[in-house]
């Protein structure tokens, strides 16, 4: 996803009520994150489960938040998602960078990249893959889900290797 689209996503979410953006940096989302830093709208955590805990507290207070991470961190957070977010029906919007989508990504991302769709399906977490063309519709869909107290995920495929 290009730089301008990631900037537009931040502005769209802020305009539509997302107050806090919490997560662990991921190069797939580097423009999204750099723009959040510039706008002073970011809470950077050391681990994905920590980010989810912070966002859960924010959400319980009645403020909408978004948790960003790469898919390996999402996999590390399965217990937190099932035992906190799902159990207590806390609406969290996840933005996940999908590493390992391409076959030539770093070897440590291949396995998790391959099973990412299965993990999301097994969690029964509604999700949409977004790109430069369909991002706005995906973001509207996600905002509607969390307004109905349902967690969901927007996924951005990592289509470059660095």
DOBAVO-46418 format. One line per 8 residues: number of its first residue (from 1); their letters; for each residue x, z, y of C-alpha. Coordinates in Angstrom, 3 decimals, decimal comma. Layout:
! residues N
NUM> A> X Z Y | ...
//
This chain:
! residues 162
1> XXXXXXXX> 0,000 0,000 0,000 | 1,469 -0,982 3,338 | 2,448 1,259 6,230 | -0,451 0,335 8,526 | -3,041 0,930 5,812 | -1,616 4,381 5,086 | -1,722 5,204 8,830 | -5,330 3,967 9,027
9> XXXXXXXX> -6,262 6,154 6,056 | -4,966 9,262 7,817 | -6,928 8,420 10,967 | -10,044 7,651 8,921 | -9,887 10,957 7,045 | -9,248 12,982 10,207 | -12,109 11,231 12,014 | -14,392 11,981 9,045
17> XXXXXXXX> -13,750 15,697 8,721 | -10,623 16,196 6,619 | -8,835 18,954 8,508 | -5,924 19,769 6,236 | -3,626 17,657 4,081 | -1,670 19,638 1,489 | 0,788 18,404 -1,082 | 4,176 17,529 -2,424
25> XXXXXXXX> 5,928 14,501 -0,893 | 5,953 11,278 -2,901 | 7,631 8,040 -1,816 | 4,524 6,048 -2,811 | 2,738 7,896 -0,003 | 5,722 8,019 2,383 | 3,947 6,385 5,333 | 0,841 8,532 4,850
33> XXXXXXXX> 3,036 11,647 4,839 | 5,258 10,624 7,772 | 2,160 9,938 9,880 | 0,688 13,332 8,954 | 3,952 14,976 10,031 | 3,808 13,113 13,339 | 0,199 14,260 13,844 | 1,044 17,844 12,767
41> XXXXXXXX> -1,716 17,764 10,117 | 0,280 18,571 7,005 | 1,065 21,515 4,770 | 3,951 20,714 2,441 | 4,079 22,778 -0,735 | 6,812 23,205 -3,290 | 4,598 22,473 -6,309 | 1,365 20,604 -6,883
49> XXXXXXXX> -0,461 23,610 -8,339 | 0,490 25,549 -5,208 | -0,974 22,730 -3,068 | -4,183 22,849 -5,083 | -4,409 26,624 -4,611 | -3,948 26,291 -0,849 | -6,534 23,507 -0,656 | -8,962 25,535 -2,786
57> XXXXXXXX> -8,723 28,432 -0,332 | -9,276 26,073 2,588 | -12,268 24,484 0,849 | -13,836 27,852 0,034 | -13,728 28,611 3,768 | -15,911 25,539 4,335 | -13,220 23,147 5,570 | -12,517 19,889 3,750
65> XXXXXXXX> -8,967 19,226 2,611 | -7,034 16,584 0,735 | -4,283 17,195 -1,830 | -1,606 14,509 -2,163 | 0,891 14,179 -5,003 | 2,407 11,782 -7,480 | 0,918 11,476 -10,952 | 3,666 13,526 -12,661
73> XXXXXXXX> 2,678 16,436 -10,415 | -0,952 15,791 -11,225 | -0,111 16,133 -14,909 | 1,716 19,394 -14,160 | -1,440 20,677 -12,461 | -3,958 20,135 -15,254 | -4,355 23,846 -15,948 | -4,918 24,650 -12,271
81> XXXXXXXX> -7,469 21,864 -11,976 | -9,408 22,940 -15,068 | -9,197 26,723 -14,587 | -9,715 26,824 -10,811 | -11,121 23,621 -9,346 | -13,441 22,670 -12,216 | -14,424 26,193 -13,228 | -15,441 27,226 -9,712
89> XXXXXXXX> -16,655 23,768 -8,669 | -14,383 23,557 -5,630 | -14,541 20,088 -4,056 | -11,030 18,710 -3,700 | -10,087 15,173 -2,751 | -6,904 14,196 -4,583 | -4,692 11,342 -3,391 | -2,373 10,414 -6,240
97> XXXXXXXX> 0,571 8,045 -6,194 | 0,657 6,280 -9,556 | 4,310 6,105 -10,628 | 5,033 4,213 -13,834 | 2,347 1,659 -13,104 | 5,000 -1,046 -13,144 | 7,055 -1,504 -16,278 | 10,316 -1,503 -14,301
105> XXXXXXXX> 9,817 1,919 -12,671 | 12,288 4,712 -13,413 | 12,272 5,628 -17,133 | 11,036 9,173 -16,469 | 7,821 7,745 -14,976 | 6,918 5,293 -17,747 | 5,154 7,689 -20,135 | 3,132 9,560 -17,514
113> XXXXXXXX> 2,310 6,261 -15,823 | 0,941 4,930 -19,077 | -1,297 7,951 -19,785 | -2,442 8,571 -16,180 | -5,842 6,849 -16,589 | -6,501 8,798 -19,817 | -5,701 12,134 -18,158 | -8,154 11,463 -15,345
121> XXXXXXXX> -10,819 10,281 -17,770 | -10,353 13,313 -20,047 | -10,728 15,635 -17,055 | -13,952 13,809 -16,190 | -12,589 13,438 -12,663 | -14,222 10,569 -10,803 | -11,576 8,244 -9,438 | -10,979 4,953 -7,719
129> XXXXXXXX> -7,854 2,872 -7,392 | -7,404 1,830 -3,779 | -5,275 -0,829 -2,130 | -4,851 -2,548 1,235 | -8,150 -4,400 0,823 | -10,548 -1,786 -0,580 | -9,191 1,493 0,845 | -11,980 2,105 3,347
137> XXXXXXXX> -14,728 1,806 0,740 | -12,784 4,082 -1,587 | -12,295 6,659 1,164 | -16,002 6,604 2,062 | -16,860 7,062 -1,623 | -14,473 10,044 -1,887 | -15,843 11,714 1,241 | -19,366 11,339 -0,121
145> XXXXXXXX> -18,290 12,939 -3,434 | -16,730 16,003 -1,816 | -19,731 16,362 0,527 | -21,759 16,807 -2,680 | -19,278 19,466 -3,943 | -17,635 17,116 -6,447 | -13,886 16,696 -6,755 | -12,509 13,181 -7,011
153> XXXXXXXX> -9,289 11,205 -6,889 | -8,079 8,184 -4,998 | -5,148 6,521 -6,700 | -2,527 4,317 -5,094 | -0,467 2,204 -7,456 | 3,236 2,297 -6,773 | 4,065 -1,392 -6,580 | 7,710 -1,085 -5,610
161> XX> 10,859 0,378 -7,083 | 13,358 2,263 -4,940
//
